[in-house]
Amino acid sequence: MSTIQLNGKSHEIETPISLLELLRQNKVEQPEMVSIQVNGEFVSRENFESTLIQPNDEVDFLFFMGGGSSC
């Protein structure tokens, strides 16, 4: 088991793991609506499967939110 930072919290996971598998393990229901940063760098969606997370990496899931003004 290895420790990573996921959205600012420590998580114990088996590494290496792909971003796509990390999304699945965290039950992200709409991965197409998520941007991901690894160690402060955005990862292209087409690279989610090939990008491997290593021990001590910092990963942030950034979710798009709808909304707007009711004016």
C-alpha positions as CSV (number, residue, x, y, z in Angstrom):
1,M,0.0,0.0,0.0
2,S,1.1,3.5,-0.8
3,T,-0.1,6.9,0.4
4,I,-1.3,9.6,-2.1
5,Q,-3.0,12.9,-1.5
6,L,-6.5,12.9,-3.1
7,N,-8.4,16.2,-2.9
8,G,-6.2,17.2,0.0
9,K,-6.7,14.0,2.1
10,S,-4.3,11.1,2.6
11,H,-5.5,7.8,1.0
12,E,-3.9,4.4,1.1
13,I,-4.0,2.7,-2.3
14,E,-2.1,0.1,-4.3
15,T,0.3,1.8,-6.7
16,P,0.8,2.2,-9.6
17,I,-2.8,2.8,-10.5
18,S,-4.2,4.5,-13.6
19,L,-6.3,7.7,-13.2
20,L,-9.2,5.8,-14.8
21,E,-9.0,3.1,-12.2
22,L,-8.7,5.7,-9.4
23,L,-11.9,7.3,-10.7
24,R,-13.7,3.9,-10.6
25,Q,-12.4,3.1,-7.1
26,N,-13.7,6.4,-5.9
27,K,-17.1,5.7,-7.6
28,V,-17.0,8.9,-9.7
29,E,-20.3,8.5,-11.6
30,Q,-19.6,10.9,-14.4
31,P,-15.9,10.8,-15.2
32,E,-16.5,12.8,-18.4
33,M,-17.4,15.8,-16.1
34,V,-14.2,15.7,-14.2
35,S,-10.8,17.3,-14.8
36,I,-7.8,15.9,-13.0
37,Q,-4.6,17.5,-11.8
38,V,-1.6,15.3,-10.8
39,N,1.0,17.2,-8.9
40,G,-0.4,20.5,-10.0
41,E,-0.5,19.6,-13.8
42,F,-3.8,18.9,-15.7
43,V,-4.0,15.6,-17.4
44,S,-5.8,15.3,-20.7
45,R,-8.9,13.1,-20.6
46,E,-7.5,10.8,-23.3
47,N,-4.5,10.1,-21.0
48,F,-6.6,9.0,-17.9
49,E,-6.0,5.3,-18.7
50,S,-2.3,5.6,-19.4
51,T,-1.4,8.0,-16.6
52,L,-0.2,6.0,-13.6
53,I,-0.3,7.4,-10.1
54,Q,2.8,6.7,-7.9
55,P,3.4,6.9,-4.2
56,N,3.2,10.4,-2.7
57,D,1.5,11.9,-5.8
58,E,-1.1,14.7,-5.2
59,V,-4.3,14.1,-7.2
60,D,-7.2,16.5,-7.4
61,F,-10.6,15.7,-9.0
62,L,-12.1,19.0,-10.2
63,F,-15.9,18.6,-10.9
64,F,-17.8,20.9,-13.3
65,M,-20.8,22.4,-11.7
66,G,-23.8,23.8,-13.5
67,G,-25.6,26.9,-12.5
68,G,-26.0,30.5,-13.3
69,S,-27.9,33.6,-12.6
70,S,-31.6,33.7,-12.3
71,C,-31.8,37.3,-13.3
